Amino acid sequence: MRKSLALVGLLVGVLSGLSVPAMAKPLTVDIAVEPTHIQTALGEEFSIETEIRNTGSANSGPLLAHLNVASLDNSVYVDPEDWSSERSQDLSLQPGESRTLTWELQAVNSGRLAAYVVVLPATKTAAGQEDLVVTPLVRLDVAPRSTLTGGGALPVVLGVPLLLGLVAAAARYRSSRAASSGFS
C-alpha cells in the first residue's frame, strides 16, 4: 500500500511539473468583403477587396490574410494559385485601425465557385489553436468562353467557300487544258 501511495505521489509530482499550453487569445479583428457576388467569364480578370479592422484595445500583432478559391461543384478541380499569384498579405493593426486589401484574380475555371479570405495570427509561436477570422463567401459565377467568336467565324465563313471555289476552278482549268492539248 505504501508503494502505491508513493507511486501516486510521484505521478502527481511529475504531472504537476508539466506545463499546460496557454490558451491563445482570441483574434480581435473584423473582416468585410466587397463585392459579395461576381459574374464573369472564363479568362476575365476581376478584383475583390477586404477591409480588416482591429476591434481590440491592443495592437493586433503580425497577421496573415490569405485568399482561397473553392469550387461549389464537386466536378471542378480548382488550383487557387492559378487564380492569383498574390494570395497572402501580411499586416499589423493598431487598436481601431483598419486596412483595405485588394486581391487581383483571373477566372481559370468555369462554373459555380467561391472566394474567401482568412485572417490568422502570423507569429512564430502560433500553436494552431488561435482563432481564425473568415470573410463571407464571394460567389463567383464563371461562364465558359467559346473558342470561336464572331470575329473568328468570319474568316472561316468566307474562307472555306473561297478555297473550295479555287480548287474547283483549278480542276476545271486543268481538265480544259488537257482536253485542248489532245490528251483525254
C-alpha positions in Angstrom: 0.0 0.0 0.0 2.8 2.3 0.9 4.4 1.7 -2.5 1.1 2.5 -4.2 0.8 5.8 -2.4 4.4 6.7 -3.1 3.9 5.9 -6.8 0.7 8.0 -6.9 2.6 10.9 -5.2 5.4 10.6 -7.7 3.0 10.6 -10.6 1.2 13.7 -9.2 4.5 15.5 -8.8 5.6 14.7 -12.3 2.3 15.7 -13.8 2.1 19.0 -11.8 5.6 19.9 -13.2 4.3 19.7 -16.8 3.4 22.9 -18.3 -0.1 23.2 -19.8 -0.1 25.3 -23.0 -1.7 28.7 -22.5 -4.9 29.2 -24.4 -4.4 31.5 -27.3 -6.0 34.9 -27.0 -9.0 35.5 -29.4 -8.3 37.4 -32.5 -9.9 40.8 -32.2 -10.4 41.7 -35.9 -13.5 42.1 -38.1 -13.3 41.5 -41.8 -15.7 42.5 -44.6 -15.6 41.8 -48.3 -16.8 43.5 -51.4 -18.4 42.6 -53.7 -20.3 39.5 -52.5 -21.2 38.2 -55.9 -19.3 38.3 -59.2 -20.5 37.2 -62.6 -17.7 36.9 -65.1 -16.4 34.7 -68.0 -13.5 32.3 -68.2 -10.2 34.2 -68.6 -11.6 37.5 -67.4 -9.8 39.5 -64.6 -11.5 40.9 -61.6 -10.7 42.1 -58.0 -12.1 41.6 -54.5 -11.5 44.0 -51.6 -11.4 43.1 -47.9 -11.5 45.6 -45.1 -9.8 44.3 -41.9 -10.4 46.2 -38.7 -8.8 45.8 -35.3 -11.7 45.9 -32.8 -9.4 45.2 -29.8 -7.7 47.6 -27.3 -4.2 46.3 -28.2 -2.0 46.0 -31.3 -3.1 43.0 -33.4 0.4 41.7 -33.7 1.5 40.3 -37.1 -1.4 38.9 -39.1 -1.6 37.0 -42.3 -4.5 37.5 -44.7 -4.8 34.6 -47.2 -7.1 34.3 -50.3 -8.6 31.0 -51.3 -10.8 29.8 -54.1 -13.0 26.8 -53.9 -15.4 25.0 -56.3 -19.1 24.7 -55.3 -19.4 21.9 -57.8 -17.7 18.6 -57.0 -16.7 18.0 -60.6 -14.5 21.1 -60.9 -10.8 20.9 -59.7 -9.6 24.4 -58.6 -5.9 25.3 -58.0 -6.1 28.7 -56.2 -2.5 29.5 -57.3 -3.8 29.7 -60.9 -6.4 32.3 -59.9 -4.0 34.7 -58.2 -0.2 34.9 -57.9 -0.5 37.1 -54.8 -2.6 35.1 -52.3 -1.1 36.2 -49.0 -0.6 39.6 -47.5 1.0 40.5 -44.1 -0.3 43.3 -41.9 -0.5 44.6 -38.3 -3.1 46.9 -37.0 -3.2 49.4 -34.1 -6.4 49.5 -32.0 -9.3 50.8 -34.1 -7.2 50.8 -37.3 -8.5 49.3 -40.5 -6.8 48.4 -43.7 -8.3 47.6 -47.1 -6.6 44.8 -49.1 -7.1 44.3 -52.8 -7.0 40.8 -54.4 -6.5 40.5 -58.1 -7.9 37.3 -59.7 -8.4 35.8 -63.1 -11.1 33.2 -63.7 -9.4 30.0 -64.9 -12.3 27.6 -64.3 -15.9 27.9 -65.3 -18.8 27.0 -63.0 -20.0 27.9 -59.6 -17.1 28.9 -57.3 -16.4 30.9 -54.2 -13.6 33.0 -53.0 -12.8 33.9 -49.4 -10.1 35.4 -47.2 -8.9 34.0 -43.9 -7.0 36.2 -41.4 -4.9 34.4 -38.8 -2.0 35.3 -36.4 1.4 35.2 -38.1 3.6 34.9 -35.0 6.4 32.4 -34.7 4.7 31.0 -31.6 1.4 30.3 -33.3 0.4 26.9 -32.0 -2.5 26.1 -34.2 -5.1 26.9 -31.5 -5.6 30.5 -32.5 -8.8 31.9 -33.8 -9.3 32.4 -37.5 -11.5 35.1 -39.0 -13.0 34.3 -42.4 -14.9 36.6 -44.8 -18.3 35.6 -46.0 -18.1 33.8 -49.4 -17.8 35.8 -52.5 -20.0 33.9 -55.0 -18.3 33.5 -58.4 -20.4 32.6 -61.4 -17.9 32.0 -64.2 -19.4 31.4 -67.7 -17.5 29.2 -70.1 -15.9 31.0 -73.1 -16.4 29.8 -76.6 -13.2 29.5 -78.5 -14.8 30.6 -81.8 -16.1 34.1 -81.6 -18.0 36.1 -84.2 -14.7 37.7 -85.2 -13.1 34.3 -85.5 -16.0 32.8 -87.5 -15.9 35.4 -90.3 -12.6 34.1 -91.9 -14.0 30.6 -91.7 -17.4 31.5 -93.3 -15.7 33.4 -96.1 -12.5 31.4 -96.5 -14.0 27.9 -96.9 -16.2 28.6 -99.9 -13.5 30.7 -101.5 -11.0 27.9 -101.1 -13.5 25.3 -102.5 -14.1 27.7 -105.5 -10.4 28.0 -106.2 -9.9 24.2 -106.0 -12.9 23.7 -108.4 -11.6 26.4 -110.8 -8.1 24.8 -110.8 -9.5 21.4 -111.5 -11.6 22.8 -114.4 -8.7 24.7 -115.8 -6.5 21.6 -115.7 -9.2 19.4 -117.4 -9.8 22.1 -120.2 -6.1 22.4 -120.8 -5.7 18.6 -121.0 -8.6 18.4 -123.5 -7.1 21.2 -125.7 -3.7 19.5 -125.9 -5.3 16.3 -127.2 -4.9 14.2 -124.1 -8.1 12.7 -122.7 
